[in-house]
Amino acid sequence: MSRFWSAVVHGLKPYIPGEQPKMTSLIKLNTNENPYGPSPKVLDAIRLATSDTLRLYPDPNATALKQSIADYHQITTEQVFVGNGSDEVLAHIFHAFFQHESPLLFPDITYSFYPVYCQLYQIEYQTIPLTNQLEIKVEDYLRDNGGIIFPNPNAPTGRLLDLTEIETLLQKNSETVVVIDEAYIDFGGDTAIVLVDKYPNLLVTQTLSKSRSLAGLRIGFAVGHPDLIAGLIRVKDSFNSYPLDSLAITAGVSAFEDQAYFTQTCQKVISSREWVISELNALGFNVLPSSANFVFVTHPENDAALLSAGLRKQGVIVRHFNKDRIDQYLRITVGTSEENQQLLAIMDTLV
């Protein structure tokens, strides 16, 4: 049927998500899912919401969820946009703000959905090389552009850019939209949302998939100046007026209400991450500083692809990127204490 495809579809190279194995016996440390389940209050709220009212359309504005996000971050609902996972939110951002004559800028090693969106929306882009230490250098982005986007912490490296550096970028780049993609910010960084009132060209995206353990429900949001949010709403309502279902809205509200559970599970992940880093260092690995729920590691004497294959043979899946500059690295999600211990025990036999 490919003869019916448009030229754009023929040219697309779709994003390849991390493997979702069918075997439940595998230890899955390849897609950065939270090892701890959603708040019990979230599950209770979903149960209560499964009623005859599911025959009705959800609130197209997701008002209750926007209010919860606004209250949490001490902003207004006019500064909040919500969507079906942060990937959809990002897609609308690319469509709304990055279709210009000048190129969009993002790192050469980063979230691999960015070039896919550029292909889909026919956006010219330039990749900015990370430093030799795989860090983002703000000065490298001070050039002609039609927009700037990068994750913070960056993915797959896990390295965090300080808020002072982001503010420097905003001060020197005021004429195009700057998007900070904060999928992992709750595991060790300070959100740039505190800067949105000061910089009208700043847009910050987050997800409830990682730190709030709701990857299965697909809830993402963006925070920025009301003018940016209005642009996103125009795109959304031209694409899908009901991106979030009733259960997702209910779950999202409850997730923001249970601050104690959120704080507890994030701290458990952070503590486990630091322990995993110390143990991997003891095994001879070089581990990049991480502010995410994963670590990015390389071993000077062992091939990364062989290590990944060796782990898989013994029931542990990690992510190996066969790409320039990072083909000798593995991205390893922080799991439960038991999963982390099993990972390290197997690693000890492989290196």
Backbone hydrogen bonds, N-H to C=O, Kabsch-Sander energy under -0.5 kcal/mol:
donor,donor_aa,acceptor,acceptor_aa,energy
4,F,1,M,-2.2
5,W,2,S,-1.4
10,H,6,S,-2.0
11,G,7,A,-1.5
12,L,8,V,-0.6
12,L,9,V,-1.0
24,T,22,K,-0.5
26,L,23,M,-0.9
27,I,315,G,-3.4
28,K,26,L,-0.7
29,L,27,I,-1.0
29,L,317,I,-2.3
34,N,209,S,-0.6
42,V,39,S,-0.9
43,L,39,S,-1.7
44,D,40,P,-2.3
45,A,41,K,-2.1
46,I,42,V,-2.2
47,R,43,L,-2.1
48,L,44,D,-2.1
49,A,45,A,-1.5
50,T,46,I,-0.8
50,T,47,R,-0.9
51,S,49,A,-1.7
54,L,51,S,-1.9
55,R,52,D,-1.8
56,L,53,T,-2.1
62,A,59,D,-1.3
66,K,62,A,-2.6
67,Q,63,T,-2.4
68,S,64,A,-1.9
69,I,65,L,-2.5
70,A,66,K,-2.7
71,D,67,Q,-2.7
72,Y,68,S,-2.2
73,H,69,I,-2.2
74,Q,70,A,-0.8
74,Q,71,D,-0.5
75,I,70,A,-2.3
79,Q,76,T,-1.7
80,V,77,T,-1.7
81,F,222,A,-2.6
83,G,220,G,-2.6
85,G,83,G,-2.1
88,E,84,N,-0.6
88,E,85,G,-0.5
89,V,85,G,-1.7
90,L,86,S,-2.8
91,A,87,D,-2.2
92,H,88,E,-2.3
93,I,89,V,-1.9
94,F,90,L,-2.7
95,H,91,A,-2.1
96,A,92,H,-2.5
97,F,93,I,-2.7
98,F,94,F,-1.4
100,H,98,F,-1.6
104,L,124,E,-2.6
105,L,147,G,-2.4
106,F,126,Q,-1.6
108,D,128,I,-1.8
110,T,108,D,-0.6
114,Y,111,Y,-1.6
116,V,112,S,-0.6
117,Y,113,F,-2.4
118,C,114,Y,-1.9
119,Q,115,P,-2.0
120,L,116,V,-2.5
121,Y,117,Y,-2.7
122,Q,119,Q,-0.7
123,I,118,C,-2.6
126,Q,104,L,-2.9
128,I,106,F,-2.2
131,T,135,E,-2.4
134,L,131,T,-2.3
138,V,136,I,-0.6
140,D,137,K,-1.5
141,Y,138,V,-2.2
142,L,139,E,-1.3
143,R,141,Y,-2.0
146,G,103,P,-2.6
147,G,103,P,-0.5
148,I,177,V,-2.2
149,I,105,L,-2.2
150,F,179,V,-1.7
152,N,181,D,-2.2
154,N,159,R,-2.8
158,G,154,N,-2.7
162,D,160,L,-0.5
165,E,162,D,-0.9
166,I,162,D,-1.6
167,E,163,L,-2.6
168,T,164,T,-1.8
169,L,165,E,-2.0
170,L,166,I,-2.2
171,Q,167,E,-2.5
172,K,168,T,-1.6
173,N,169,L,-1.1
178,V,201,N,-2.6
179,V,148,I,-3.1
179,V,177,V,-0.5
180,I,178,V,-0.5
180,I,203,L,-2.3
181,D,150,F,-2.2
181,D,179,V,-0.6
182,E,180,I,-0.9
182,E,205,T,-2.9
185,I,182,E,-0.9
187,F,184,Y,-1.8
188,G,185,I,-1.2
189,G,185,I,-2.3
194,V,191,T,-0.9
195,L,192,A,-2.3
196,V,193,I,-1.4
198,K,195,L,-1.0
199,Y,195,L,-1.6
202,L,199,Y,-1.8
203,L,178,V,-2.5
204,V,223,V,-2.7
205,T,180,I,-2.3
206,Q,221,F,-2.6
208,L,219,I,-2.5
213,S,210,K,-1.3
214,L,208,L,-2.2
215,A,209,S,-0.8
217,L,214,L,-1.8
218,R,214,L,-0.9
220,G,83,G,-2.2
221,F,206,Q,-2.4
222,A,81,F,-2.7
223,V,204,V,-2.7
224,G,79,Q,-1.8
225,H,202,L,-0.6
228,L,225,H,-0.9
229,I,225,H,-2.1
230,A,226,P,-2.5
231,G,227,D,-1.5
232,L,228,L,-1.9
233,I,229,I,-2.4
234,R,230,A,-1.9
235,V,231,G,-1.7
236,K,232,L,-3.1
237,D,233,I,-2.9
238,S,234,R,-0.5
238,S,235,V,-0.9
239,F,236,K,-1.6
240,N,236,K,-3.5
249,I,245,D,-2.2
250,T,246,S,-2.3
251,A,247,L,-2.7
252,G,248,A,-2.7
253,V,249,I,-2.1
254,S,250,T,-2.0
255,A,251,A,-2.4
256,F,252,G,-1.7
257,E,253,V,-1.3
258,D,254,S,-1.6
259,Q,257,E,-1.6
262,F,258,D,-1.8
263,T,259,Q,-2.7
264,Q,260,A,-2.3
265,T,261,Y,-2.6
266,C,262,F,-2.2
267,Q,263,T,-2.1
268,K,264,Q,-1.8
269,V,265,T,-2.1
270,I,266,C,-2.5
271,S,267,Q,-2.7
272,S,268,K,-2.3
273,R,269,V,-2.6
274,E,270,I,-2.1
275,W,271,S,-1.8
276,V,272,S,-2.8
277,I,273,R,-2.6
278,S,274,E,-1.9
279,E,275,W,-2.3
280,L,276,V,-2.7
281,N,277,I,-2.4
282,A,278,S,-1.6
283,L,279,E,-1.0
284,G,281,N,-1.7
285,F,280,L,-2.4
286,N,298,T,-3.4
287,V,285,F,-0.6
288,L,296,F,-2.3
291,S,158,G,-2.4
295,V,332,I,-2.4
297,V,295,V,-0.5
297,V,330,L,-2.7
298,T,286,N,-2.1
299,H,302,N,-0.5
302,N,299,H,-1.0
307,L,303,D,-2.2
308,S,304,A,-2.6
309,A,305,A,-2.2
310,G,306,L,-2.5
311,L,307,L,-2.4
312,R,308,S,-2.2
313,K,309,A,-2.0
314,Q,310,G,-0.8
314,Q,311,L,-0.8
315,G,312,R,-2.1
316,V,311,L,-2.4
317,I,27,I,-2.8
318,V,316,V,-0.5
319,R,331,R,-2.3
320,H,318,V,-0.5
321,F,329,Y,-0.6
322,N,320,H,-0.7
323,K,321,F,-2.0
326,I,323,K,-1.2
327,D,323,K,-0.7
329,Y,326,I,-1.8
330,L,297,V,-2.6
331,R,319,R,-2.9
332,I,295,V,-2.9
332,I,330,L,-0.6
333,T,29,L,-2.0
333,T,331,R,-0.5
334,V,293,N,-2.7
335,G,333,T,-0.5
340,N,336,T,-2.8
341,Q,337,S,-2.2
342,Q,338,E,-2.1
343,L,339,E,-2.5
344,L,340,N,-2.4
345,A,341,Q,-2.2
346,I,342,Q,-2.1
347,M,343,L,-2.6
348,D,344,L,-2.1
349,T,345,A,-0.8
349,T,346,I,-0.8
350,L,346,I,-1.1
350,L,347,M,-0.6
351,V,347,M,-1.9
